[in-house]
Amino acid sequence: MLNQPVHAADGSGRLLGFGDLVWRIERRGEPPIKVIGEYQGEKFHTSREQREHDAARRRGFEDDGWTVQEIWRSDVTGDGPRRELVERMAWSLRVPVDDLHLEEVGTRFFSQHAIDQAIQRGLAR
């Protein structure tokens, strides 16, 4: 999900922040898989104050059991780096890379859809 609110798992309803890309996968009898992809754009994440704010926010997510994957411009500007990013996200989501259709991950966009489809194939097993 894009730009989703992330609330503390302790039931307090406390807002930890909004994640750029958020996956929460419930698994029967196991803890959920919780991954946030955070785009670190140059426009908003270069000042010292913003980097400190981002670091504190990331710690809050991680303390609550989320895996946070930072996404930089260099991760999405070419086929090789983009494939590596999708593979890194798949690893965090425990999706076998073989379930991905990396040919769908062209330079025109980051394909959350490709990862979501792989998740569904993995859950169907």
The first five atom37 places (N, CA, C, CB, O) and aatype in JSON, in Angstrom:
{
  "aatype": [12, 10, 2, 5, 14, 19, 8, 0, 0, 3, 7, 15, 7, 1, 10, 10, 7, 13, 7, 3, 10, 19, 17, 1, 9, 6, 1, 1, 7, 6, 14, 14, 9, 11, 19, 9, 7, 6, 18, 5, 7, 6, 11, 13, 8, 16, 15, 1, 6, 5, 1, 6, 8, 3, 0, 0, 1, 1, 1, 7, 13, 6, 3, 3, 7, 17, 16, 19, 5, 6, 9, 17, 1, 15, 3, 19, 16, 7, 3, 7, 14, 1, 1, 6, 10, 19, 6, 1, 12, 0, 17, 15, 10, 1, 19, 14, 19, 3, 3, 10, 8, 10, 6, 6, 19, 7, 16, 1, 13, 13, 15, 5, 8, 0, 9, 3, 5, 0, 9, 5, 1, 7, 10, 0, 1],
  "atom_mask": [
    [1, 1, 1, 1, 1],
    [1, 1, 1, 1, 1],
    [1, 1, 1, 1, 1],
    [1, 1, 1, 1, 1],
    [1, 1, 1, 1, 1],
    [1, 1, 1, 1, 1],
    [1, 1, 1, 1, 1],
    [1, 1, 1, 1, 1],
    [1, 1, 1, 1, 1],
    [1, 1, 1, 1, 1],
    [1, 1, 1, 0, 1],
    [1, 1, 1, 1, 1],
    [1, 1, 1, 0, 1],
    [1, 1, 1, 1, 1],
    [1, 1, 1, 1, 1],
    [1, 1, 1, 1, 1],
    [1, 1, 1, 0, 1],
    [1, 1, 1, 1, 1],
    [1, 1, 1, 0, 1],
    [1, 1, 1, 1, 1],
    [1, 1, 1, 1, 1],
    [1, 1, 1, 1, 1],
    [1, 1, 1, 1, 1],
    [1, 1, 1, 1, 1],
    [1, 1, 1, 1, 1],
    [1, 1, 1, 1, 1],
    [1, 1, 1, 1, 1],
    [1, 1, 1, 1, 1],
    [1, 1, 1, 0, 1],
    [1, 1, 1, 1, 1],
    [1, 1, 1, 1, 1],
    [1, 1, 1, 1, 1],
    [1, 1, 1, 1, 1],
    [1, 1, 1, 1, 1],
    [1, 1, 1, 1, 1],
    [1, 1, 1, 1, 1],
    [1, 1, 1, 0, 1],
    [1, 1, 1, 1, 1],
    [1, 1, 1, 1, 1],
    [1, 1, 1, 1, 1],
    [1, 1, 1, 0, 1],
    [1, 1, 1, 1, 1],
    [1, 1, 1, 1, 1],
    [1, 1, 1, 1, 1],
    [1, 1, 1, 1, 1],
    [1, 1, 1, 1, 1],
    [1, 1, 1, 1, 1],
    [1, 1, 1, 1, 1],
    [1, 1, 1, 1, 1],
    [1, 1, 1, 1, 1],
    [1, 1, 1, 1, 1],
    [1, 1, 1, 1, 1],
    [1, 1, 1, 1, 1],
    [1, 1, 1, 1, 1],
    [1, 1, 1, 1, 1],
    [1, 1, 1, 1, 1],
    [1, 1, 1, 1, 1],
    [1, 1, 1, 1, 1],
    [1, 1, 1, 1, 1],
    [1, 1, 1, 0, 1],
    [1, 1, 1, 1, 1],
    [1, 1, 1, 1, 1],
    [1, 1, 1, 1, 1],
    [1, 1, 1, 1, 1],
    [1, 1, 1, 0, 1],
    [1, 1, 1, 1, 1],
    [1, 1, 1, 1, 1],
    [1, 1, 1, 1, 1],
    [1, 1, 1, 1, 1],
    [1, 1, 1, 1, 1],
    [1, 1, 1, 1, 1],
    [1, 1, 1, 1, 1],
    [1, 1, 1, 1, 1],
    [1, 1, 1, 1, 1],
    [1, 1, 1, 1, 1],
    [1, 1, 1, 1, 1],
    [1, 1, 1, 1, 1],
    [1, 1, 1, 0, 1],
    [1, 1, 1, 1, 1],
    [1, 1, 1, 0, 1],
    [1, 1, 1, 1, 1],
    [1, 1, 1, 1, 1],
    [1, 1, 1, 1, 1],
    [1, 1, 1, 1, 1],
    [1, 1, 1, 1, 1],
    [1, 1, 1, 1, 1],
    [1, 1, 1, 1, 1],
    [1, 1, 1, 1, 1],
    [1, 1, 1, 1, 1],
    [1, 1, 1, 1, 1],
    [1, 1, 1, 1, 1],
    [1, 1, 1, 1, 1],
    [1, 1, 1, 1, 1],
    [1, 1, 1, 1, 1],
    [1, 1, 1, 1, 1],
    [1, 1, 1, 1, 1],
    [1, 1, 1, 1, 1],
    [1, 1, 1, 1, 1],
    [1, 1, 1, 1, 1],
    [1, 1, 1, 1, 1],
    [1, 1, 1, 1, 1],
    [1, 1, 1, 1, 1],
    [1, 1, 1, 1, 1],
    [1, 1, 1, 1, 1],
    [1, 1, 1, 1, 1],
    [1, 1, 1, 0, 1],
    [1, 1, 1, 1, 1],
    [1, 1, 1, 1, 1],
    [1, 1, 1, 1, 1],
    [1, 1, 1, 1, 1],
    [1, 1, 1, 1, 1],
    [1, 1, 1, 1, 1],
    [1, 1, 1, 1, 1],
    [1, 1, 1, 1, 1],
    [1, 1, 1, 1, 1],
    [1, 1, 1, 1, 1],
    [1, 1, 1, 1, 1],
    [1, 1, 1, 1, 1],
    [1, 1, 1, 1, 1],
    [1, 1, 1, 1, 1],
    [1, 1, 1, 1, 1],
    [1, 1, 1, 0, 1],
    [1, 1, 1, 1, 1],
    [1, 1, 1, 1, 1],
    [1, 1, 1, 1, 1]
  ],
  "atom_positions": [
    [[0.83, -1.17, 0.0], [0.0, 0.0, 0.0], [0.89, 1.25, 0.0], [-0.96, -0.01, 1.22], [1.95, 1.28, 0.63]],
    [[0.46, 2.24, -0.69], [1.23, 3.48, -0.78], [0.8, 4.47, 0.29], [1.06, 4.1, -2.15], [-0.38, 4.65, 0.56]],
    [[1.8, 5.13, 0.9], [1.57, 6.21, 1.85], [0.54, 5.85, 2.92], [1.12, 7.46, 1.11], [-0.45, 6.56, 3.13]],
    [[0.78, 4.74, 3.58], [-0.14, 4.23, 4.58], [0.28, 4.6, 5.99], [-0.27, 2.72, 4.46], [1.48, 4.64, 6.29]],
    [[-0.7, 4.88, 6.86], [-0.35, 5.1, 8.26], [0.11, 3.79, 8.89], [-1.54, 5.69, 9.04], [-0.41, 2.72, 8.59]],
    [[1.1, 3.9, 9.76], [1.62, 2.74, 10.48], [1.41, 3.01, 11.96], [3.15, 2.48, 10.15], [1.95, 3.97, 12.52]],
    [[0.63, 2.15, 12.6], [0.31, 2.31, 14.02], [1.07, 1.29, 14.85], [-1.21, 2.17, 14.25], [1.39, 0.21, 14.38]],
    [[1.34, 1.65, 16.09], [2.07, 0.78, 17.01], [1.3, -0.53, 17.21], [2.29, 1.48, 18.38], [0.07, -0.55, 17.26]],
    [[2.04, -1.61, 17.31], [1.44, -2.94, 17.46], [0.94, -3.19, 18.88], [2.44, -4.01, 17.09], [0.31, -4.22, 19.12]],
    [[1.19, -2.28, 19.81], [0.82, -2.51, 21.21], [-0.66, -2.26, 21.49], [1.65, -1.64, 22.11], [-1.1, -2.37, 22.64]],
    [[-1.43, -1.92, 20.45], [-2.86, -1.7, 20.62], [-3.22, -0.3, 21.07], [0.0, 0.0, 0.0], [-4.4, 0.01, 21.25]],
    [[-2.23, 0.56, 21.24], [-2.5, 1.93, 21.71], [-3.08, 2.83, 20.63], [-1.22, 2.55, 22.25], [-3.66, 3.87, 20.92]],
    [[-2.93, 2.41, 19.38], [-3.38, 3.25, 18.27], [-2.41, 4.37, 17.94], [0.0, 0.0, 0.0], [-2.69, 5.19, 17.07]],
    [[-1.27, 4.42, 18.63], [-0.27, 5.47, 18.42], [0.26, 5.41, 16.99], [0.9, 5.33, 19.43], [0.69, 4.36, 16.52]],
    [[0.23, 6.55, 16.3], [0.73, 6.64, 14.95], [2.25, 6.74, 14.97], [0.12, 7.85, 14.22], [2.81, 7.66, 15.56]],
    [[2.91, 5.79, 14.31], [4.37, 5.83, 14.22], [4.83, 6.68, 13.05], [4.93, 4.41, 14.07], [5.93, 7.22, 13.06]],
    [[3.98, 6.81, 12.06], [4.31, 7.59, 10.88], [3.6, 7.01, 9.67], [0.0, 0.0, 0.0], [2.82, 6.06, 9.78]],
    [[3.88, 7.58, 8.52], [3.34, 7.08, 7.27], [4.48, 6.46, 6.49], [2.64, 8.22, 6.45], [5.56, 7.06, 6.37]],
    [[4.26, 5.28, 5.95], [5.27, 4.62, 5.13], [5.0, 4.86, 3.66], [0.0, 0.0, 0.0], [3.84, 4.86, 3.23]],
    [[6.04, 5.07, 2.89], [5.87, 5.27, 1.46], [5.28, 4.02, 0.8], [7.21, 5.64, 0.8], [4.3, 4.11, 0.06]],
    [[5.88, 2.89, 1.06], [5.38, 1.59, 0.6], [5.25, 0.71, 1.84], [6.33, 0.94, -0.49], [6.23, 0.53, 2.57]],
    [[4.09, 0.17, 2.08], [3.87, -0.6, 3.32], [3.27, -1.96, 2.98], [2.93, 0.17, 4.29], [2.26, -2.06, 2.28]],
    [[3.92, -2.99, 3.47], [3.4, -4.35, 3.36], [3.27, -4.94, 4.75], [4.31, -5.24, 2.46], [4.23, -4.9, 5.53]],
    [[2.12, -5.47, 5.07], [1.9, -6.23, 6.3], [1.23, -7.52, 5.88], [1.03, -5.42, 7.38], [0.09, -7.51, 5.41]],
    [[1.93, -8.62, 6.03], [1.44, -9.91, 5.58], [1.15, -10.78, 6.8], [2.46, -10.61, 4.63], [2.06, -11.15, 7.54]],
    [[-0.1, -11.09, 6.99], [-0.51, -11.95, 8.09], [-0.27, -13.41, 7.69], [-2.0, -11.71, 8.48], [-0.58, -13.82, 6.57]],
    [[0.27, -14.18, 8.63], [0.53, -15.6, 8.38], [-0.05, -16.4, 9.54], [2.05, -15.88, 8.22], [0.19, -16.09, 10.7]],
    [[-0.78, -17.4, 9.21], [-1.41, -18.23, 10.22], [-0.36, -18.86, 11.14], [-2.28, -19.32, 9.57], [0.55, -19.55, 10.68]],
    [[-0.51, -18.6, 12.43], [0.37, -19.21, 13.42], [1.77, -18.63, 13.5], [0.0, 0.0, 0.0], [2.62, -19.15, 14.22]],
    [[2.03, -17.56, 12.77], [3.36, -16.94, 12.77], [3.21, -15.42, 12.89], [4.16, -17.31, 11.47], [2.16, -14.87, 12.57]],
    [[4.26, -14.76, 13.35], [4.2, -13.3, 13.39], [4.03, -12.74, 11.98], [5.48, -12.72, 14.06], [4.49, -13.36, 11.01]],
    [[3.39, -11.6, 11.85], [3.24, -11.01, 10.51], [4.59, -10.56, 9.96], [2.27, -9.82, 10.55], [5.53, -10.27, 10.7]],
    [[4.66, -10.5, 8.66], [5.8, -9.91, 7.97], [5.45, -8.44, 7.78], [6.13, -10.63, 6.58], [4.41, -8.12, 7.19]],
    [[6.31, -7.54, 8.26], [6.03, -6.11, 8.2], [7.23, -5.4, 7.57], [5.71, -5.53, 9.62], [8.32, -5.37, 8.14]],
    [[6.99, -4.82, 6.4], [8.08, -4.17, 5.66], [7.61, -2.8, 5.18], [8.53, -5.04, 4.45], [6.49, -2.63, 4.7]],
    [[8.49, -1.83, 5.34], [8.25, -0.48, 4.85], [9.38, -0.1, 3.9], [8.14, 0.55, 6.03], [10.55, -0.23, 4.23]],
    [[9.01, 0.36, 2.71], [9.96, 0.92, 1.77], [9.88, 2.43, 1.88], [0.0, 0.0, 0.0], [8.82, 3.01, 1.65]],
    [[10.98, 3.07, 2.22], [11.01, 4.52, 2.41], [11.86, 5.17, 1.33], [11.56, 4.88, 3.81], [13.06, 4.94, 1.25]],
    [[11.22, 5.98, 0.48], [11.95, 6.69, -0.55], [12.63, 7.9, 0.07], [11.01, 7.11, -1.71], [11.99, 8.74, 0.71]],
    [[13.93, 7.99, -0.12], [14.72, 9.07, 0.45], [15.08, 10.06, -0.66], [16.01, 8.53, 1.15], [16.21, 10.08, -1.15]],
    [[14.12, 10.87, -1.03], [14.33, 11.84, -2.1], [15.27, 12.95, -1.68], [0.0, 0.0, 0.0], [15.29, 13.37, -0.52]],
    [[16.06, 13.4, -2.64], [17.05, 14.45, -2.35], [16.4, 15.74, -1.89], [17.9, 14.72, -3.58], [16.96, 16.46, -1.06]],
    [[15.23, 16.05, -2.4], [14.58, 17.33, -2.09], [14.22, 17.44, -0.61], [13.33, 17.49, -2.93], [14.32, 18.51, -0.02]],
    [[13.79, 16.32, -0.01], [13.28, 16.37, 1.35], [14.2, 15.75, 2.4], [11.97, 15.71, 1.41], [13.94, 15.88, 3.6]],
    [[15.24, 15.07, 1.99], [16.02, 14.31, 2.96], [17.5, 14.67, 3.0], [15.89, 12.86, 2.67], [18.33, 13.83, 3.32]],
    [[17.83, 15.91, 2.67], [19.24, 16.29, 2.67], [19.64, 17.15, 3.87], [19.56, 17.03, 1.42], [20.83, 17.21, 4.2]],
    [[18.7, 17.8, 4.51], [19.08, 18.64, 5.65], [19.39, 17.78, 6.87], [17.96, 19.66, 5.98], [18.86, 16.67, 7.02]],
    [[20.24, 18.29, 7.74], [20.59, 17.57, 8.96], [19.36, 17.32, 9.81], [21.63, 18.35, 9.77], [19.18, 16.22, 10.35]],
    [[18.51, 18.32, 9.93], [17.31, 18.18, 10.76], [16.38, 17.09, 10.22], [16.56, 19.52, 10.82], [15.84, 16.29, 10.99]],
    [[16.21, 17.06, 8.9], [15.33, 16.05, 8.31], [15.93, 14.65, 8.45], [15.08, 16.36, 6.83], [15.2, 13.69, 8.71]],
    [[17.25, 14.54, 8.29], [17.89, 13.23, 8.47], [17.74, 12.74, 9.9], [19.39, 13.3, 8.09], [17.52, 11.55, 10.12]],
    [[17.85, 13.64, 10.88], [17.65, 13.25, 12.28], [16.21, 12.82, 12.52], [18.02, 14.42, 13.21], [15.97, 11.83, 13.21]],
    [[15.26, 13.55, 11.97], [13.84, 13.19, 12.09], [13.59, 11.82, 11.46], [12.95, 14.27, 11.42], [12.91, 10.97, 12.04]],
    [[14.14, 11.61, 10.25], [13.97, 10.33, 9.56], [14.57, 9.18, 10.37], [14.61, 10.38, 8.16], [13.98, 8.1, 10.43]],
    [[15.73, 9.4, 10.98], [16.39, 8.35, 11.76], [15.55, 7.99, 12.98], [17.8, 8.8, 12.2], [15.41, 6.81, 13.31]],
    [[14.99, 8.99, 13.66], [14.15, 8.72, 14.83], [12.88, 7.98, 14.41], [13.78, 10.03, 15.55], [12.45, 7.05, 15.11]],
    [[12.29, 8.36, 13.31], [11.09, 7.71, 12.8], [11.39, 6.27, 12.43], [10.53, 8.47, 11.6], [10.61, 5.36, 12.72]],
    [[12.53, 6.05, 11.78], [12.93, 4.69, 11.39], [13.11, 3.83, 12.64], [14.24, 4.71, 10.56], [12.66, 2.68, 12.67]],
    [[13.76, 4.37, 13.67], [13.93, 3.61, 14.92], [12.58, 3.22, 15.51], [14.73, 4.42, 15.95], [12.42, 2.11, 16.02]],
    [[11.61, 4.13, 15.45], [10.27, 3.82, 15.94], [9.63, 2.67, 15.17], [0.0, 0.0, 0.0], [9.04, 1.78, 15.77]],
    [[9.76, 2.69, 13.85], [9.24, 1.59, 13.04], [9.94, 0.28, 13.41], [9.43, 1.89, 11.53], [9.28, -0.74, 13.64]],
    [[11.27, 0.32, 13.45], [12.03, -0.9, 13.72], [11.77, -1.43, 15.13], [13.52, -0.64, 13.53], [11.69, -2.64, 15.32]],
    [[11.65, -0.54, 16.11], [11.34, -0.97, 17.48], [9.98, -1.66, 17.54], [11.36, 0.23, 18.44], [9.74, -2.48, 18.43]],
    [[9.11, -1.34, 16.62], [7.78, -1.94, 16.56], [7.76, -3.21, 15.69], [6.77, -0.92, 16.03], [6.69, -3.77, 15.46]],
    [[8.92, -3.64, 15.22], [8.99, -4.9, 14.47], [8.94, -4.78, 12.96], [0.0, 0.0, 0.0], [8.8, -5.78, 12.26]],
    [[9.06, -3.56, 12.45], [9.04, -3.36, 11.01], [10.46, -3.43, 10.45], [8.4, -2.01, 10.65], [11.41, -2.97, 11.09]],
    [[10.59, -4.01, 9.26], [11.83, -3.93, 8.5], [11.7, -2.71, 7.59], [12.1, -5.25, 7.67], [10.72, -2.58, 6.87]],
    [[12.68, -1.84, 7.63], [12.65, -0.63, 6.81], [13.74, -0.72, 5.76], [12.83, 0.66, 7.69], [14.92, -0.89, 6.07]],
    [[13.32, -0.61, 4.51], [14.25, -0.61, 3.39], [14.26, 0.79, 2.79], [13.86, -1.68, 2.31], [13.23, 1.28, 2.33]],
    [[15.41, 1.43, 2.81], [15.53, 2.76, 2.21], [15.67, 2.61, 0.7], [16.74, 3.54, 2.79], [16.35, 1.71, 0.21]],
    [[15.01, 3.5, -0.02], [15.04, 3.5, -1.47], [15.56, 4.86, -1.91], [13.62, 3.19, -2.09], [14.99, 5.9, -1.57]],
    [[16.64, 4.84, -2.66], [17.28, 6.07, -3.12], [17.08, 6.2, -4.63], [18.78, 6.09, -2.77], [16.75, 5.23, -5.31]],
    [[17.28, 7.38, -5.12], [17.14, 7.63, -6.56], [17.97, 6.64, -7.37], [17.56, 9.07, -6.89], [17.52, 6.15, -8.4]],
    [[19.17, 6.35, -6.9], [20.04, 5.44, -7.63], [19.47, 4.02, -7.69], [21.41, 5.41, -6.99], [19.89, 3.22, -8.53]],
    [[18.52, 3.69, -6.81], [17.89, 2.37, -6.82], [16.83, 2.24, -7.91], [17.27, 2.09, -5.47], [16.43, 1.12, -8.25]],
    [[16.38, 3.34, -8.46], [15.27, 3.27, -9.41], [15.59, 3.87, -10.78], [14.08, 3.98, -8.84], [14.68, 4.05, -11.59]],
    [[16.84, 4.18, -11.03], [17.16, 4.87, -12.28], [17.77, 3.99, -13.35], [18.08, 6.0, -12.01], [18.18, 4.49, -14.4]],
    [[17.85, 2.71, -13.12], [18.38, 1.81, -14.15], [17.87, 0.4, -13.93], [0.0, 0.0, 0.0], [17.46, 0.04, -12.82]],
    [[17.9, -0.4, -14.99], [17.36, -1.75, -14.89], [18.08, -2.6, -13.84], [17.45, -2.44, -16.24], [17.42, -3.3, -13.07]],
    [[19.41, -2.54, -13.79], [20.16, -3.35, -12.82], [19.84, -2.97, -11.38], [0.0, 0.0, 0.0], [19.46, -3.82, -10.58]],
    [[19.99, -1.69, -11.03], [19.66, -1.29, -9.66], [18.19, -1.53, -9.3], [19.98, 0.18, -9.46], [17.88, -1.9, -8.17]],
    [[17.3, -1.34, -10.26], [15.88, -1.56, -10.0], [15.62, -3.03, -9.7], [15.03, -1.11, -11.2], [14.86, -3.35, -8.78]],
    [[16.23, -3.93, -10.45], [16.08, -5.36, -10.18], [16.63, -5.71, -8.8], [16.78, -6.19, -11.27], [16.03, -6.48, -8.06]],
    [[17.79, -5.13, -8.48], [18.37, -5.38, -7.15], [17.44, -4.9, -6.04], [19.74, -4.69, -7.02], [17.31, -5.56, -5.01]],
    [[16.8, -3.75, -6.25], [15.86, -3.23, -5.26], [14.68, -4.19, -5.09], [15.36, -1.83, -5.68], [14.3, -4.51, -3.96]],
    [[14.11, -4.64, -6.19], [12.97, -5.55, -6.11], [13.39, -6.85, -5.43], [12.39, -5.85, -7.52], [12.64, -7.4, -4.63]],
    [[14.58, -7.35, -5.73], [15.07, -8.56, -5.08], [15.27, -8.33, -3.58], [16.39, -9.03, -5.73], [14.96, -9.21, -2.77]],
    [[15.79, -7.16, -3.2], [15.99, -6.83, -1.78], [14.64, -6.76, -1.05], [16.75, -5.49, -1.64], [14.5, -7.24, 0.07]],
    [[13.66, -6.14, -1.7], [12.33, -6.07, -1.11], [11.73, -7.46, -0.99], [11.4, -5.16, -1.93], [11.12, -7.79, 0.03]],
    [[11.88, -8.28, -2.01], [11.36, -9.64, -1.98], [11.99, -10.43, -0.84], [11.61, -10.36, -3.33], [11.31, -11.18, -0.14]],
    [[13.29, -10.26, -0.64], [13.96, -10.96, 0.46], [13.36, -10.54, 1.79], [15.49, -10.67, 0.44], [13.09, -11.39, 2.64]],
    [[13.14, -9.24, 1.97], [12.55, -8.76, 3.22], [11.14, -9.31, 3.42], [12.52, -7.24, 3.23], [10.72, -9.56, 4.55]],
    [[10.41, -9.49, 2.32], [9.03, -9.98, 2.39], [8.96, -11.51, 2.38], [8.23, -9.43, 1.22], [7.88, -12.1, 2.43]],
    [[10.13, -12.14, 2.32], [10.22, -13.61, 2.27], [9.52, -14.19, 1.05], [9.62, -14.21, 3.54], [8.87, -15.23, 1.12]],
    [[9.67, -13.49, -0.05], [9.15, -13.94, -1.34], [10.34, -14.5, -2.13], [8.43, -12.77, -2.12], [11.33, -13.8, -2.33]],
    [[10.24, -15.75, -2.59], [11.34, -16.3, -3.4], [11.53, -15.47, -4.68], [11.06, -17.78, -3.76], [10.57, -15.14, -5.37]],
    [[12.78, -15.15, -4.96], [13.08, -14.37, -6.16], [12.56, -15.08, -7.4], [14.59, -14.12, -6.27], [12.18, -14.43, -8.37]],
    [[12.54, -16.41, -7.38], [12.04, -17.16, -8.53], [10.56, -16.88, -8.79], [12.25, -18.65, -8.31], [10.08, -17.11, -9.9]],
    [[9.82, -16.4, -7.78], [8.4, -16.06, -7.96], [8.2, -14.69, -8.58], [7.68, -16.13, -6.62], [7.08, -14.33, -8.93]],
    [[9.27, -13.92, -8.72], [9.16, -12.59, -9.32], [9.24, -12.69, -10.83], [10.27, -11.66, -8.79], [9.88, -13.59, -11.38]],
    [[8.58, -11.78, -11.5], [8.68, -11.65, -12.94], [9.48, -10.39, -13.2], [7.26, -11.61, -13.64], [8.92, -9.32, -13.47]],
    [[10.79, -10.52, -13.12], [11.65, -9.33, -13.19], [11.59, -8.65, -14.55], [13.06, -9.71, -12.88], [11.98, -7.49, -14.66]],
    [[11.12, -9.34, -15.57], [10.98, -8.68, -16.87], [9.9, -7.58, -16.81], [10.63, -9.71, -17.95], [9.86, -6.72, -17.68]],
    [[9.04, -7.63, -15.79], [8.01, -6.6, -15.63], [8.54, -5.36, -14.91], [6.84, -7.17, -14.86], [7.82, -4.37, -14.77]],
    [[9.79, -5.4, -14.47], [10.35, -4.3, -13.69], [11.26, -3.47, -14.59], [11.13, -4.84, -12.45], [12.48, -3.53, -14.5]],
    [[10.64, -2.7, -15.46], [11.39, -1.85, -16.37], [11.72, -0.52, -15.75], [0.0, 0.0, 0.0], [11.3, -0.23, -14.63]],
    [[12.46, 0.29, -16.46], [12.91, 1.58, -15.93], [11.78, 2.59, -15.82], [14.0, 2.14, -16.8], [11.98, 3.66, -15.24]],
    [[10.61, 2.29, -16.35], [9.53, 3.29, -16.32], [8.87, 3.43, -14.96], [8.49, 2.93, -17.34], [8.26, 4.46, -14.69]],
    [[8.97, 2.4, -14.08], [8.33, 2.49, -12.78], [8.87, 1.42, -11.85], [6.8, 2.37, -12.91], [9.43, 0.42, -12.28]],
    [[8.69, 1.66, -10.54], [8.97, 0.64, -9.53], [7.71, -0.2, -9.4], [9.39, 1.28, -8.15], [6.64, 0.34, -9.14]],
    [[7.83, -1.48, -9.58], [6.65, -2.32, -9.66], [6.3, -2.95, -8.33], [6.86, -3.39, -10.68], [6.71, -4.07, -8.03]],
    [[5.53, -2.23, -7.52], [4.97, -2.83, -6.32], [4.04, -3.97, -6.73], [4.2, -1.77, -5.45], [3.92, -4.97, -6.03]],
    [[3.4, -3.81, -7.88], [2.49, -4.84, -8.38], [3.21, -6.17, -8.56], [1.86, -4.39, -9.7], [2.67, -7.22, -8.22]],
    [[4.44, -6.14, -9.09], [5.19, -7.39, -9.29], [5.45, -8.09, -7.97], [6.52, -7.1, -10.0], [5.33, -9.32, -7.89]],
    [[5.79, -7.34, -6.93], [6.02, -7.94, -5.62], [4.71, -8.45, -5.04], [6.69, -6.93, -4.66], [4.66, -9.55, -4.49]],
    [[3.64, -7.66, -5.15], [2.34, -8.09, -4.62], [1.87, -9.38, -5.29], [1.29, -6.98, -4.82], [1.33, -10.27, -4.63]],
    [[2.08, -9.5, -6.59], [1.69, -10.72, -7.29], [2.52, -11.91, -6.81], [1.86, -10.54, -8.81], [1.99, -13.01, -6.65]],
    [[3.81, -11.7, -6.58], [4.66, -12.78, -6.06], [4.23, -13.21, -4.67], [6.11, -12.34, -6.04], [4.26, -14.39, -4.34]],
    [[3.82, -12.25, -3.85], [3.32, -12.57, -2.51], [2.1, -13.47, -2.63], [2.97, -11.27, -1.71], [1.99, -14.48, -1.93]],
    [[1.18, -13.1, -3.5], [-0.04, -13.89, -3.67], [0.29, -15.3, -4.16], [-0.99, -13.21, -4.65], [-0.32, -16.27, -3.7]],
    [[1.24, -15.43, -5.09], [1.64, -16.77, -5.54], [2.22, -17.56, -4.4], [2.64, -16.69, -6.69], [1.95, -18.76, -4.27]],
    [[3.04, -16.9, -3.57], [3.65, -17.6, -2.41], [2.62, -18.02, -1.38], [0.0, 0.0, 0.0], [2.73, -19.1, -0.8]],
    [[1.62, -17.18, -1.15], [0.58, -17.53, -0.17], [-0.31, -18.65, -0.67], [-0.27, -16.31, 0.15], [-0.89, -19.39, 0.13]],
    [[-0.43, -18.78, -1.98], [-1.29, -19.81, -2.55], [-0.67, -21.21, -2.43], [-1.57, -19.5, -4.01], [-1.35, -22.21, -2.59]],
    [[0.61, -21.26, -2.15], [1.29, -22.58, -2.05], [0.88, -23.31, -0.83], [2.78, -22.42, -2.04], [1.35, -24.43, -0.6]]
  ]
}
